[in-house]
Amino acid sequence: MTPCLVSRVHFTSKRDMVYTLKMTILVEQPELGFQADERKMNSDANELVLDGGFVVPENGFDAPEINSFGHSFRDYDVASERQKSVEEFYRLNHINQTYEFVKRMREEYGKLDRVEMSIWECCELLNDVVDDSDPDLDEPQIEHLLQTAEAIRRDYPDEDWLHLTALIHDLGKVLLLPSFGELPQWAVVGDTFPLGCAFDESIVHRKYFKNNPDFDNPAYNTKNGIYSEGCGLENVMVSWGHDDYMYLVAKENGTTLPPAGLFIIRFHSFYPLHRSGAYKNLMNQEDVENLKWLQIFNKYDLYSKSKVRVDVEKVKPYYISLIEKYFPAKLRW
């Protein structure tokens, strides 16, 4: 094990970073079910301010109508420089995400032989990551993680597993870092979709799949493709990225999060399913139950993206306690 100083890591020139985090961690240098409940908790005050200063209205999560750029959320058609870069991202994503590519990535990264560190150390590594596929946000990822977690914590105070799931759901974006192979953005972020069956019409910028090698493969271009009806999403190959990677990390390191937590981690970017209702033909009964929690989570994941700042140091002790409850002190990544 050798010390590695992690400082600023730049993935975009679009903005100046608000603050710089420096930390030292020991890494091995690589060579290259629950029933969903819609209950809300009441408060005597008009609004509740959580430890990090994140304000949530009394009557539950109030989804804003516009994002931090002044546009509708997930609007992939509005003309802007940000949208142009997002569309180019999806062009590359849809051309290169193939069944064989995903199979190869799962085999390579499933070894978990790149880094050893804690969950919180990984959270801090995301400080300078900006997701080029997201039309709604250009803030560091750690801000989004805490915004999502704190909003859920207010509305579901007894579901601590869901608070932690919200905190860690995007940690797989460390795949953008040199220590994790510095994968291109199209192989790390963006909406996910199944491989091995037809590309559904609901997938964002679907037109670019025509240049994907899988597009004309007769084994892959039917509704079920290589799968059987009701086979279960755990048996389906989904486009590679931070979702699937973090799912592998959590599962193989023996997390005690409930199945719904792992389902959220792996499929939170699977918008064709939880937003458009596509691919339900591949789901089993457990997926149906877990999807209820994913749809609850998605509201917070999408609409908590804002310029509201969270005081990291104030909320840190709470989330450290959850990490200790559900994960080992050090994880293989």
N, C-alpha and C positions, 0 to 999 in steps of 0.2 A: 504494500500500500504506500502511495506517495502523496504528500500534501499537494493540493491543487487550489490556487487562489482564483476564485470566481469573481470577476468584476463586471464591467459593462460588456454586454454582448449585443451587437447591432444587427437587426434583421431588416431594417427599413430606414430610409432617410426622410420619412414623411414628418417626423416630429422630433423635438428635443426632449430627452427624457427628463421627467420631473425630479427624480432623485436617483442617486447611485447607491447600490448595495454592495458591500464588500464582505465576504465571509470566507473562512477557510474550512474545507471539508476534506476528508480522506477518501480518495477515489483510486481505483485501479485503472490506470490509463489504458484504454483499448487500443488495439493495433489499427486500425484503419486510419316462506312467505308470510308477507303482511297483507291485510285488506286495506285498500285505499280509503281514506276517510276525509271528507271535504270539510271537516269541522274547522271553525275559527275560534280563537280565544278573544274574549272581550276584555276591555280595559276601562278604568274609570277616567283616564285621560283621553283627550282627543287624538293624541298620537303618542307613540312609544319610541323612545330613543334608546337603541341598544348600546352595548358597551363601546362599540366602535363609532358611535355617532350617526349610525344609519337610521333614518327616520322612515317608519312605515305607518300608513294610516290605520286607525282603529278598526275600521270595517273590513280589514283584509287587504291583500295586495291590490293596489290600484294601478293597472297597467297603463303606461303612458301611450299616447297615440303616435308620437314621433320619437326618433332616435336622437342621439347627440349631434347628428349632422343636420337635423331639421327635416328628415324624410321619414316616411313610414317604415316600420321595422320589416326587415327581409324584403325590401323592394329592390329587385335586381334589374329593374328597367329604367329607373330614373337616371337621367344623364348627369354624370359627374366624373371627375378624374378618379375618384375612389371606385366608382362602379366599373369604369373601364379596366382597372387593375383586377377587380373581382371577376369580371367576365374572362379575362385572360387566364386567371388562375383556374377557372372551371374548364376552360378549353384544354389546358395541359392535364388537369385531373382526369377528365373524361377520356382522353386519348390513352393515357398511360396506366390507369388502374384496370388491370386485367386479372383474371382468375389466377394465372400462373405467377404474376407479380405478387399478389396478396399471399399466396401459398409460400412463396420464397421469403417474404418479409416475416411471416409468422414463424417460420422455421428458424430464421436468423435471430430475431429479437426474442423469441421464446426461450432462448438459452439463458437470458438474464445474466450475462457475464460481463457487463460493461462498467457498472458503477455500484458501489454500496453506499447507501445514505438513508437518512430518515425521511419520513413524509414531509416534515416541516422544512427540512433543507431543500427538498425538491420544490416546495412552494416558493421559496425565496429565489430559486434559479429562474423562475418564470418572470422575475421582476421586469426584465427588459424585452420580453417577447410581445410582439404585436402580430395579430392574426390577419394576414392579407386577404383571407377569404370572407371576412366578416364585414358587411356593409354598414354595420351599426356602431362599431367601436374601434377606436385607435388608442385606447389606454393600455397600460401594462396588464398582463393577464392576472397578476395577483390581486389587482383591484377588482376585477370581475369576479374572481373566485370568492372573495370576501363579501362583495355586494350580494351575490346570489345566496351564500350561506346565511348571512345575517337576515335577509328578507324571509327565508324559509324558517329560520329559528324563531322569528317573531310569530309566524302563523301556525307553526307546528312545534311548539316548545318541547313536547314530550318525545318527539321522534329524533333523538340525537344522532342516530345512524344516517338520517337524511341530511342533517346539518353537515356531517363529515363528508358524505357523498358529494354534496354541493361544493365543498372546499376542494376536493381532490379530483373532481370529474375531468378537469382539463390538464392534469399534471403530465399526461403523455406528450404534451407539446414540447417537452424537453428533447424530443427527437430532432428538433431544429438545432440543437447545440452540437458543437464539434465532438464532445465526448460521447455523443449518442449517434454519431454518423453524419450529423449535419444534413439530414434529409431535406429535399426541396419542399417548399410549402405544399405543393399538390399531393405529397405523400404523407402529410401530417395533419392538415386541417381541412375544413369544408364539410358539406353535407355528405353523408355516407349512403351506400346503396349495396344491394346484394350483387355478387358475381356468380355466374353459373346459371343464370336465368335471364329473361328479357328485361331490358331497361325500361322502367315504367315511365309513362308520359309525364308524371308529376315531378320528375327529377329536374332540378334547376339547370338551365342551359343544356337540355337533353340533346340538342342538335349536334353537339360535338362528339357524341358517341359514334357517329358514322365512321370516324377514323380510328375507332378502337378495334384491335384485332379480334375481340370477342363478338363484335356486332354481327358479323355474318356467319358465325359458327352455329350450325343448325342444332347442335346439342344444347346451346345456351339461349336460343332466341324464342323459346316458348314460355308460357306463364310460370310453370313449375321448373322448367329446365332440367337440371340433373337431380333435383330434389323431389321428394314425394309430398303430397298434400298433408299438412299438419305435422311435418317432421320436427318442428321446433327450431326457433331461431339460433339456438346454441349450435346447431348442426349446419348452419348456413355461412358461407364465406362472404364476408362483408368487406367493402373497400378498406384498404389499409390506412391507418392514421392514428392519431393520439388516443382515440376512443378504445380501439382494439388493444393497443399497446398497454394502456393503463389497466384495462381489464385483465390482461395476462399477468401484469405485475402484481395486482391485488390478489388474484386467484392463486398464483403459484407461491406467493409469500404467506399464504395461509390466513388471509383476513377473515375476521368473524362477522363482517358486514352481512346482512341478510341477502337472499337472492335478488330481491328488488333493487338493492344498492348496486350489485354487480351488473344487473340489467340496465340500470340508468347509466352507469359508466360506459358500458359497451355500445349502447344504442342512443345516447342523447343527441347525436348528430344525424340520426336516421330519420330525417324529416319526411321522406316519402311515406314512412309508416305512421309516425305519431302525429303528423300534420295532415296528410292526404289520405290515410287509410289504405295505402298500397301494401302489397305483399302479406296481407293477413292470411292468405291461403297457406302460408308456410308456418304459421304460428300454432303452438299447442296450448293447452289450458293454462299452464304455468305462465306462458308468455302473456296471455290475456289478462291475468291478474297483475303481473308486473307492469304491464303497459299503463294501467291506471295510475300507478305511482310515477311513471315516466311522464305522463301528460301533466300531472300536477307539478312535477319538477320543471318541466319545460317552460311553463309560464314564468317562473322566476329566472331561469337561465336566460331567457330571451329579453324580458322586459326590465330586469334589474340593471341592464347596461346603461350607465349614466355617468355624469361628471361628479356625482356625489362621492366624497372621499370617505374611506373607512380608516379609523385609527388602528393600525395593525398591532401596535404594542398593547393596546387595551384588550383586544379580543384574543390575542395569542394564547394566554393561559387556558382559556376555555377550549380552544381547538387542540391544544397540546394534550389536554386530558382525554379528549375523544380519540386522538391518534393512539394514545397509550392503551385505550380500551379495546380498540378494534384492529391494531396492527402491531407487529414486532417493532422493537426499537430501531433496528436497521433492516433495510430491504435490499434485495438484489434487483438490479434494474438492467 
